[in-house]
């Protein structure tokens, strides 16, 4: 059995990534082989040993417990992880490129589109890790449209998206349209079409997106949101890309999504919406592959 201390910063997206890695460890080591302690560091002042001790007590850490892995995503987790390693040992595993120097951590799992340095402690992933979904067959005729928003890489073009969504609306699909934190306030209402189900991110319960991804036959995501693209790939749905204008000629997110298009993993052809149920796609298991690579680096035997 290995003991994992998972540091949480209150950011749902960050916590999904660390949960995905833990799920990958469990898949590789077998049932009951991973004991996880969830450590809340949202209000933790790392330089005060009493704060860390209190957080560990709340997480159920028992006296003398020594972690093998200390996992976290998000800047707020970094210094508490390093402080805990100094006091209790174990290997630190940071998810995404940290704001602190890479060599401070034992391992860093970084998406390839962030162009990580080729260092011995860096493990490159295809996108951010996402939690596995229930292995269910999609419901025929159900589709999901996921809206991102303007970013430093992409501008927002409501008119162009409206034309693309008009094309999708002509297919005999029951569509659900959902936005996200970055989506302009006006977009959800203006892009909705008659017969669409609408869901704002602020109204969605925890687990809503995962259940939608597992049950939909096709999912279309705006090109800016590579994290939602990889979340969609965790299901069996056909995944499509809705275009947005790039802000710059060199755009690492656009390049990463285009590689998926070129490899046939996703499509950017709206005509494919009419044929979504004709192919079978296996869910990505990036969390399992990343966990397996990490375990091998740590010389921990993988049982499956």
Secondary structure, 3 states (H helix, E strand, C coil): CEEEEEEECCCHHHHHHHHHHHHHHHHHHCCCCEEEEEEECCCCCCCCHHHHHHHHHHCCCCCCCCCCEEEEECHHHHHHHHHHHHHHCCEEEEECCCCCCHHHCCEEEEEHHHCCCCCCCEEEECCCCCCCCCCCCCCCCEEEEECCCCCCCECCCHHHHHHHHHHHHCCCCEEEEECCCCCCCCHHHHHCCCCCEEECHHHCCCCHHHHHHHHCCEEEEECCCHHHHHHHCCCCCEEEEECCCECCCCCHHHHHHHHHHHCCCCECCHHHHHHHHHCCCCCCCHHHHHHHHHHHHCCCCCCC
